[in-house]
Amino acid sequence: MSESCHSCSAAGSCTTESCSTEPQKTKAQKASHVDKVIAVMSGKGGVGKSSVTGMLAVSLMRQGYKVGVLDADITGPSIPKIFGVTGKAGASEGGIIAPTSRGGIKVMSLNLMIENEDDPVILRGPLISQLVNQFWTDVIWGDLDYLLIDMPPGTGDVPITVFQSLPINGIVMVTSPQSLANMVVRKAIKMVRNYKPPIYGLVENMAYVQCPDCSKRIEVFGKPKGQEAADRNSIPYLGELPLDPALAELSDAGKIEDYQSSGFDQIAKHLAEQIKSNGDKNLA
């Protein structure tokens, strides 16, 4: 109950809108229905988290789901680039209109609101956090089965905002075989457990490179440790992915939706299984 409504406290109830302890929905939120909100994070930069986010979105879309991607990496956004979305975000009386990729995936990023995609975003933490929150409250997402959030590296302002302000259903962790990456990911896992959303599983990216001539598997960053890391942290292991030049080439061209990967499709299926097994747990 708000302080201005002390006069109704004696009655033990209040029917005025201003007294509600529930946050009032914006017009954009009233026009949207998002079934599952999933944050993709690593804690460590450079492990291909945005690529994993993008391809998970593509794999889920190919399974017939309606999907959106919220680019929460405000100062280092890459989601519009890999999806080839160049048009600016629109606006209506009801809120911000998220552009749609060629394949029908809705995308929202600060890069879709600035004049040039390579203009730097020079903002302090509180303003960055406010922008991320507004991408949830002020964007008309419409009807989505999945909204994936591409998180920035680290365990600072943006992850705190996401966990405290958005109805997160669960987390996908991304790592690589390097011991440094695994150490930083453990920090992110411990952070998530402070906020209670379930961790759906761990994806080990860049696990190997396949020689285009002899098909030999080359473990560039050392022996993969994904299964071991998942077991050590008591979370499901969703699978490993190669370092594939074809994915990098298509992402640079804005054509990530053209990339074919049985590995990503299998991980998306494992993810759907974990979501089902966790039921409807969220922070809302």
PLY file of the C-alpha trace (Angstrom):
ply
format ascii 1.0
element vertex 284
property float x
property float y
property float z
element edge 283
property int vertex1
property int vertex2
end_header
0.00 0.00 0.00
1.36 3.41 -0.88
2.08 6.01 1.79
-0.53 8.36 0.33
-3.23 5.80 1.09
-2.83 5.62 4.87
-6.43 6.75 5.25
-7.75 3.42 3.98
-5.47 1.27 6.14
-8.04 1.05 8.90
-10.44 -0.67 6.58
-7.78 -3.23 5.71
-8.24 -2.89 1.97
-8.14 -0.42 -0.85
-9.59 -0.58 -4.33
-7.84 2.44 -5.87
-5.40 1.70 -8.66
-2.61 3.66 -6.97
-2.77 1.37 -3.93
-1.99 -1.78 -5.87
1.25 -3.49 -4.86
1.44 -5.03 -8.34
3.30 -2.96 -10.97
0.94 -1.52 -13.55
1.41 -2.98 -17.02
2.35 -0.65 -19.84
0.40 -0.55 -23.09
3.15 -2.57 -24.74
2.96 -5.27 -22.07
-0.82 -5.45 -22.39
-0.37 -5.99 -26.14
2.16 -8.79 -25.61
2.12 -12.34 -24.33
5.49 -13.99 -23.82
5.30 -17.56 -22.59
8.94 -18.20 -21.65
11.77 -15.73 -21.00
15.23 -17.30 -21.16
18.51 -15.50 -20.45
21.64 -16.72 -22.25
24.76 -15.79 -20.30
28.34 -16.78 -19.68
29.97 -14.23 -17.41
32.92 -14.38 -19.85
33.18 -12.47 -23.10
34.43 -14.09 -26.28
32.80 -17.51 -25.91
30.29 -16.96 -28.73
27.30 -16.31 -26.52
25.54 -14.09 -29.06
25.99 -16.72 -31.77
24.57 -19.37 -29.44
21.64 -17.08 -28.62
21.00 -16.42 -32.30
21.16 -20.06 -33.34
19.00 -21.21 -30.44
16.41 -18.69 -31.63
16.71 -20.03 -35.18
16.45 -23.67 -34.05
13.37 -22.93 -31.94
11.83 -21.01 -34.86
12.41 -24.02 -37.13
10.54 -26.18 -34.63
7.50 -23.97 -35.16
7.80 -21.65 -32.16
7.34 -17.88 -32.21
10.62 -16.38 -31.02
12.08 -13.01 -30.11
15.59 -11.89 -29.08
16.24 -9.04 -26.67
19.80 -7.76 -27.03
20.76 -6.78 -23.48
24.40 -6.21 -24.41
23.81 -2.46 -24.68
27.42 -1.36 -25.23
28.42 -4.27 -27.46
25.31 -5.27 -29.41
25.61 -7.82 -32.20
22.17 -9.43 -32.55
20.85 -7.10 -35.33
24.05 -7.64 -37.32
23.94 -11.43 -37.32
20.24 -11.45 -38.23
20.69 -8.86 -40.98
18.16 -6.50 -39.37
19.04 -2.98 -40.51
15.72 -1.13 -40.27
15.18 1.06 -37.25
12.74 0.18 -34.49
9.35 1.74 -35.07
7.04 3.48 -32.64
3.32 3.63 -32.09
1.01 4.95 -29.43
1.25 1.57 -27.74
5.03 1.31 -27.61
8.17 0.42 -29.53
7.74 -1.90 -32.51
10.46 -4.54 -32.73
11.75 -5.22 -36.27
11.47 -8.77 -37.61
14.17 -10.86 -39.27
13.72 -12.56 -42.63
12.71 -15.75 -40.83
10.18 -14.02 -38.59
12.22 -13.62 -35.38
11.52 -10.37 -33.54
14.67 -8.47 -32.58
15.21 -5.52 -30.25
18.56 -3.83 -29.69
19.85 -0.36 -28.99
21.63 -0.56 -32.37
18.17 -0.35 -33.94
17.61 3.02 -32.27
20.86 4.86 -33.04
21.85 6.57 -36.27
24.91 4.47 -37.15
25.49 0.91 -36.02
29.13 1.66 -35.13
28.35 4.70 -32.97
29.63 4.03 -29.44
27.15 3.84 -26.59
28.69 5.82 -23.73
26.38 5.40 -20.76
26.75 4.72 -17.07
25.39 1.57 -15.49
22.03 2.92 -14.23
21.06 4.23 -17.68
22.07 0.95 -19.30
19.95 -0.96 -16.80
17.02 1.37 -17.47
17.27 0.72 -21.21
17.25 -3.05 -20.70
14.18 -2.79 -18.51
12.44 -0.61 -21.11
13.12 -3.23 -23.79
10.84 -5.44 -21.68
8.21 -2.91 -20.64
7.98 -0.65 -23.70
8.48 -3.00 -26.66
5.44 -4.61 -28.25
6.62 -8.22 -28.45
3.22 -9.60 -29.39
2.61 -13.32 -28.91
5.87 -15.22 -28.37
6.60 -18.74 -27.20
10.19 -17.80 -26.34
11.99 -14.54 -25.70
15.76 -15.09 -25.52
17.86 -12.45 -23.78
21.44 -12.07 -25.00
23.22 -11.01 -21.83
26.45 -9.00 -21.67
29.56 -10.47 -20.05
29.99 -10.14 -16.31
27.79 -10.19 -13.24
27.05 -6.46 -12.91
24.24 -4.01 -13.53
22.48 -5.64 -16.48
22.24 -9.19 -15.07
21.03 -7.76 -11.76
18.36 -5.72 -13.58
17.28 -8.73 -15.65
16.98 -11.02 -12.63
15.21 -8.44 -10.48
12.88 -6.84 -13.04
12.07 -9.42 -15.72
10.08 -12.64 -15.27
12.96 -14.97 -16.08
11.93 -18.61 -16.44
15.45 -19.98 -16.69
19.07 -19.61 -17.79
21.28 -21.15 -20.45
25.00 -20.97 -19.65
27.63 -20.80 -22.40
31.28 -21.69 -21.94
34.31 -22.82 -23.95
37.00 -25.43 -23.16
39.43 -22.87 -21.71
39.94 -23.12 -17.95
39.66 -19.32 -17.68
36.22 -19.41 -19.29
35.06 -22.18 -16.98
36.26 -20.27 -13.92
34.32 -17.15 -14.92
31.22 -19.18 -15.79
31.28 -20.64 -12.27
31.00 -17.07 -10.99
27.94 -16.52 -13.19
26.37 -19.77 -11.97
26.82 -18.71 -8.36
25.24 -15.34 -9.17
22.21 -16.98 -10.77
21.70 -19.16 -7.72
21.38 -16.02 -5.60
18.32 -15.10 -7.67
16.78 -18.59 -7.89
15.80 -19.06 -11.57
16.62 -22.60 -12.75
19.65 -23.16 -14.94
18.39 -25.18 -17.89
21.86 -26.30 -18.81
25.37 -25.63 -20.07
26.45 -25.30 -23.71
30.13 -25.74 -24.53
30.92 -23.63 -27.57
34.10 -23.75 -29.70
34.77 -27.29 -28.47
36.64 -28.24 -31.63
37.30 -27.47 -35.29
36.69 -30.08 -37.98
39.36 -30.19 -40.68
37.68 -29.48 -44.03
40.07 -31.85 -45.84
40.32 -34.93 -43.62
37.39 -34.32 -41.21
39.77 -34.75 -38.27
38.56 -33.19 -35.03
41.02 -30.56 -33.78
40.59 -29.34 -30.21
41.99 -25.83 -30.60
41.32 -24.67 -27.03
42.17 -27.93 -25.32
40.13 -30.95 -24.34
36.43 -30.08 -23.94
35.35 -29.90 -20.31
31.63 -29.13 -20.73
30.26 -32.37 -19.32
32.72 -32.22 -16.43
31.84 -28.57 -15.70
28.11 -29.29 -15.81
28.49 -32.24 -13.44
30.66 -30.22 -11.06
28.01 -27.50 -10.89
25.06 -29.93 -10.78
23.41 -28.58 -13.92
22.34 -30.38 -17.13
24.76 -30.60 -20.04
23.01 -29.49 -23.23
25.86 -30.35 -25.60
28.97 -29.12 -27.41
29.34 -27.03 -30.56
32.24 -26.65 -32.99
34.10 -23.52 -34.00
32.64 -23.33 -37.51
33.92 -20.79 -40.08
30.62 -21.17 -41.97
28.68 -19.79 -38.99
31.07 -16.84 -38.69
30.76 -16.11 -42.42
26.96 -16.21 -42.42
26.76 -14.15 -39.21
28.99 -11.46 -40.71
26.68 -11.39 -43.73
23.55 -11.11 -41.56
22.37 -14.55 -42.64
22.58 -16.63 -39.47
19.14 -18.04 -40.29
20.68 -19.81 -43.31
23.10 -21.79 -41.13
22.32 -25.49 -40.75
23.52 -27.34 -37.68
22.30 -30.62 -36.23
24.24 -29.71 -33.07
22.22 -26.56 -32.45
18.96 -28.36 -33.25
19.81 -31.10 -30.75
20.69 -28.55 -28.08
17.41 -26.71 -28.73
15.53 -30.00 -28.21
17.43 -30.66 -24.98
16.59 -27.12 -23.88
12.89 -27.68 -24.56
13.05 -30.87 -22.47
14.66 -29.01 -19.56
12.04 -26.26 -19.75
9.28 -28.86 -19.64
10.88 -30.69 -16.70
11.20 -27.42 -14.75
7.54 -26.58 -15.27
6.51 -22.94 -14.97
9.06 -21.75 -12.43
9.87 -18.06 -12.77
10.46 -14.92 -10.78
7.14 -13.26 -11.61
0 1
1 2
2 3
3 4
4 5
5 6
6 7
7 8
8 9
9 10
10 11
11 12
12 13
13 14
14 15
15 16
16 17
17 18
18 19
19 20
20 21
21 22
22 23
23 24
24 25
25 26
26 27
27 28
28 29
29 30
30 31
31 32
32 33
33 34
34 35
35 36
36 37
37 38
38 39
39 40
40 41
41 42
42 43
43 44
44 45
45 46
46 47
47 48
48 49
49 50
50 51
51 52
52 53
53 54
54 55
55 56
56 57
57 58
58 59
59 60
60 61
61 62
62 63
63 64
64 65
65 66
66 67
67 68
68 69
69 70
70 71
71 72
72 73
73 74
74 75
75 76
76 77
77 78
78 79
79 80
80 81
81 82
82 83
83 84
84 85
85 86
86 87
87 88
88 89
89 90
90 91
91 92
92 93
93 94
94 95
95 96
96 97
97 98
98 99
99 100
100 101
101 102
102 103
103 104
104 105
105 106
106 107
107 108
108 109
109 110
110 111
111 112
112 113
113 114
114 115
115 116
116 117
117 118
118 119
119 120
120 121
121 122
122 123
123 124
124 125
125 126
126 127
127 128
128 129
129 130
130 131
131 132
132 133
133 134
134 135
135 136
136 137
137 138
138 139
139 140
140 141
141 142
142 143
143 144
144 145
145 146
146 147
147 148
148 149
149 150
150 151
151 152
152 153
153 154
154 155
155 156
156 157
157 158
158 159
159 160
160 161
161 162
162 163
163 164
164 165
165 166
166 167
167 168
168 169
169 170
170 171
171 172
172 173
173 174
174 175
175 176
176 177
177 178
178 179
179 180
180 181
181 182
182 183
183 184
184 185
185 186
186 187
187 188
188 189
189 190
190 191
191 192
192 193
193 194
194 195
195 196
196 197
197 198
198 199
199 200
200 201
201 202
202 203
203 204
204 205
205 206
206 207
207 208
208 209
209 210
210 211
211 212
212 213
213 214
214 215
215 216
216 217
217 218
218 219
219 220
220 221
221 222
222 223
223 224
224 225
225 226
226 227
227 228
228 229
229 230
230 231
231 232
232 233
233 234
234 235
235 236
236 237
237 238
238 239
239 240
240 241
241 242
242 243
243 244
244 245
245 246
246 247
247 248
248 249
249 250
250 251
251 252
252 253
253 254
254 255
255 256
256 257
257 258
258 259
259 260
260 261
261 262
262 263
263 264
264 265
265 266
266 267
267 268
268 269
269 270
270 271
271 272
272 273
273 274
274 275
275 276
276 277
277 278
278 279
279 280
280 281
281 282
282 283
